[in-house]
Amino acid sequence: MRIIIAPAKKMVVDTDSFAVDSLPQFLEQTERLKAVLQAMSPRELQTLWKCNDAIAGLNIERLEQMDLRRRLTPAILSYEGIQYRYMAPGVMEASHLDYLREHLRILSGFYGLLRPFDGVTPYRLEMQARLAVDGSQDLYQFWGERLARQLASETDLVLNLASKEYSRAVEPYLPEPVRFITCTFGEWKDGKVIEKGTMCKMARGQMVRWLAENSITDAAGIRAFDQLGYHFQPDLSAENHLVFLKIKA
């Protein structure tokens, strides 16, 4: 099984907590994206990033100084979003980190597909950014089948805990034998399932942590997830779509 998750916009440098295992698998493509970004003007970059002046200034400075091979942070520690706070890899036991090494993959507009202990540097480039590169009109076209092909070479079961923005870089390209399971975390309201962004991110991070703590490696095991008040709902689920509802005590 491989678990896919999205990255977070906010990134930090942490070269002390854990050692980097390896460089990202698609570094050649990342070098190309870096060159294209570095050739753009500050105004073009801010338009691409859709951010304020302060965030643009920080990331332009990062881009100017960017080194993809030195002073790297393990990917699992480099992102600071809600999902990563609930996953809390910094306080995981060694055996749980080993589980992440094998089973977790982070999707990235800049790096493509990251293993948890691949070394990365802070960047800003969302998967849905309309960056034209080498004849591709956007990053979905640029990455094409590469990410799905890599996942399919590793497993026949992908657990999707990524947002739609990122999962669509993989799902359409997976070959038929690979099972793709998506989880929905929501609440029952007015006769339907309602998803709330922040709650979904919390649940995804908590599920990754729970999967690692319980060494879950098959589809059946996923259904036992019961953290943060969520419980599996068989009547609302399908074979490849698992629905978990937050049940108020």
Secondary structure, DSSP 4 states (H G I P E B T S, - for coil): -EEEE---S-B---SSSS---B--TTHHHHHHHHHHHHTS-HHHHHHHHT--HHHHHHHHHHHHT--SSSS-EEHHHHB-SHHHHHH-GGG--HHHHHHHHHHEEEEETTTEEE-TTBEE------TT----BTTBSSHHHHHTTHHHHHHHHH-SEEEE-S-HHHHTTTGGG--TTSEEEEEEEEEEETTEEE--HHHHHHHHHHHHHHHHHTT--SHHHHTT--GGGEEE-GGG-BTTEEEEEE---
